[in-house]
Amino acid sequence: MALFGISDLHLSLFRPKAKDMAVFGNQWDKHWLKIEESWREQISADDIVLVPGDFSWATRAHEVAPDLEWFGALPGRKVIVKGNHDFWWNSYKKLCAMLPEGVYAIQNNAIELDDYIFFGSRGWDVMPGEGEDPTEWERIFKREVSRLRLSIEAMQKQRGTREPICLMHYPPLIEHDRPTPLSDLIESSGTRFCVYGHLHGEAGWIKGFKGKRREVKYQLLSCDYLKFKPRKLAPQSQAM
């Protein structure tokens, strides 16, 4: 069994022309085919793949169905967390009813698979954007901190001897010397590894901290950053 990760698949198999990712550059042209080719070359049924957010452009259950069918047909077990564009993702009960076999969702909970336990949340921008209402930003940010805390509490109750790994959609840390409430929670949780996505293009990739801080290694998994190839991961305790 091996552990892989890739984020921000941005699928739109229901309406491919409506959300053609090629508008963001030629590298995105039919990007899901590139992902599938590399996925099938590397990943077997026993492997685990982490997908931290922005799985699909769909807004309703019937729209996401083709994306989930494609996803479920790929080898491996998959762990997903919600992204800012995953509007199809509603209540946890309805979500679980839609997911194909072998796909597991994190939402205020923790997922146990083999020697690992996975936790996390969507997260949010660690500071207000230009022109953004600071009060509204603070409301959403505090909510995401609470959701991450709930997931950590679930993980710690279930953990046992399993290796904990955190999935976030937004980068929880921008700079090494600027901690955030999200990074503080992650770094005190007992995990040594956090994966995230959300950032695209060279101008975006540099915004997220990549590397080690307080015994936690942060790794960006946006699919364009990985050249649309799932990346093999390994836990810190095994010389990640």
N, C-alpha and C positions, 0 to 999 in steps of 0.2 A: 504494500500500500504506500502510495506517495501523496503528497499534498501540493496542490497547484492553486493559482489564483489569477483572475482576470476580471476587470470591472468595466462598468459603463458600456454594456453591449448595445444599448440604444436600438433595440429591434423594432421593426415595423412591418412584419410580414403580412399583416391584415391590410395595410394601406402603404405599400412600399414607396409609391410616388409622392405621397403626402408628406412623408418624413424621410426624404432621401438625404442620407448623411454626407453624400458626395459634395453637397454645397459647402461643407467645411474643409474641402480639399480632396484632391484625387485619391489620396491614400484611403479615404473612406468608401470608395466605390465598391459596392457589393461586399462590404467589410465582413458581414456574417459568414460569407463563404470562406474567407481567409481564416476566420476564427475556427470554423468547423474543420477545415483541412488540418490545421495545426493541432487542434483538440484531438482529433481521431488518431493522429500520428503519435501523440505523446501519452494519452490518458487511457487507462483501462477501467474496467467495471469496479474494481476495488478501491480506486483512487478517490480522493476528496478534492473538490474544486470550490474555492471561495469566490463569491461574486458580490462585492460590496456596493450594490446600488445601481440605479438607472438601467434596469434590465430592459424595459420596454417603453415605447412612446404611447402605448395604449392608454385609454382613459376608462374603458369599461371591460367587464369580464369577457364578453364575446369577442372583443377586439384583441385581447391578450392571448386568447386560446391558441392561435397558430404559433405564436412565439413560444408558449409553454410546451406545445407539442414538439417543436424543433428542439427545444432545450432538453426535454425529457428523453428524447431519442439519442442524445449524446452520451457516451460512456461516462461512468463515474457517478459518485454521489455529490450533490451540490448543496451548498449553504449560502443563502442569500440574505441581504438586508435591504431595507427600503432606501431609494434615492429620491432626490427632489423632483424628478420627472416621473416617478412611478405612481401616477394618479389612479391606476387600475387597482392598486393595493389598498383595500379597505379594512374591514374588521378581520381579526385574526381567524375567526371561525370560517368566514367565507373564503379567506385566502387559502387556508389549508384544504378546503374542499376543491379548490381549483388546481392545486399543485400536483404535478405528476409524481409517480412513485420515485423515491430517492431524491426528492428536492425538499429541503428543510428551510424554514423561514425563522429569522430572529425578530421578535417583537416583544420587548419587555421580558424575555425569557433567555434560556441558554439551551444549546443543542449538544448532546453527547454523541460522538461518533468515534469508535475505536479508542485510541489513547488520547483523544483531544476533547476539549469542551469549548464551544464557540459562543461568544456573547458580543454585544455591541448595540449600535443604534445608527440612525441616519446622521445625527449631528446637525450642525449649522455653521454658517460663517462665524469665525471667532471674533469678528468685529463688524460693525455696521458698514454696509457698502455706501458708495457715494450716492447721496440723495435719499437714502433709506431712513425711514422713521426710527430713531433710536429706541423709542418706547416699544414699538412693535418688534424690532429686532431682539430686544431684551426678553420680551415675553416668549418668543419662539425659542430663543437660546436656552432659557431656563427650563422650558418644557423638555428640550432634548437632553439637557443635563439630568433631569429627573428620570427620563426613560433609560438613559445609560446606567444610572444608578440602580434601577430596578433589574436590569439585565445582569449587572455585576452581582447583585445580591442573589439572584437565581443561580448564577454560575458558582458562587462560593458555597452555596448549600449543596449543590450536586457534584462538585468538582472531584472529590476523592483524590486519586493519584493522577488524574488526567492533566495534560498540558493545556492551559487556557490560552486562547487566541482571540483577539478583539477584531471585529469588523466594523468599520465606520465608512459612511459614504463621503462626507466632508472631511478634509484633513483636520484632525484635532489639534494640530500644532503647525504653526507657520515658521517660527524661528526657534533655534535651540534655546536661546536665553529668554524666551517670552512664553512661559507656561500659561495654560488656559484652564478653566474649570474642567473641561473635557480631558485634557492631557493629565491633569492632576488625578482624576478618577482612574484613568487607565493605568497610570504609573503606580498607583497604590492598590491596584486590584490583584496583583500577583502574576499578571501576564508578563511575558517578555517579548511579545510580538503583536503589532497592530498593522493591519492593512487598510488602505483607503483608496478612493477613486476621485471622481468629480472633476478633476483638473484635466484640461485638454490643450494641446498645442504647446510649443516651447514656452510661450509667454505664460501659460497656465502651470505647466509642470514645475517651474522654479518656485511657485508660491507655496508649495507644500514641503514641510520638513521631511527629509529622507535621511535616515541614519539612526544612530543610537542615542538615547537620552534617558538617564536614570534607569538603566538596565532594560529599557524597552526599545526594540528596533521598529522603526516606522518605515513602511514600504508602500510606494505608490503603485497601483495596479491598473490605472486607466488603460483601456485596450489600445489606444493609439500610442501611448507611451511604451507599451510592450510590443508594438508593431503587430498587433492583433494575434499574438501567440501567447497562450496561457503560460505563466511562469512557474517553474517548479520551486517550491518553498520547503523549508525545513525548520523545525522549532529551534529556538535559541539553545536549548539544552543539548541539541545535537549539532552544534557548531554552525548555526544559521549565519 
